[in-house]
Amino acid sequence: MKIPDKVYDVLKWVALIALPALATFYSIVGKVWGWPYIGEVTTTITALGTLIGALIGLSTLSYNKDK
C-alpha cells in the first residue's frame, strides 16, 4: 500500500501533532469545564492517532521495499 506524498505528509502531521494535541486539550480543558466522557474521548483520539501512524508506517515500509 503506497500513499501519495501529499496525503502522507498530511496524515503524518495529523498523527504526530494534531491528534495528540487534541487529546491533551480535551483531557485538560474537559476536567476544568466538566465535559462528559473525558477518558473515553481521549482514548479514542489516541487510538485513532495510533492507527494512522501504523498505516503510514506500513506505507513507508512498502515504499522502501520497492526501492
Secondary structure, 3 states (H helix, E strand, C coil): CCCCHHHHHHHHHHHHHHHHHHHHHHHHHHHHHCCCCHHHHHHHHHHHHHHHHHHHHHHHHHHHHHC
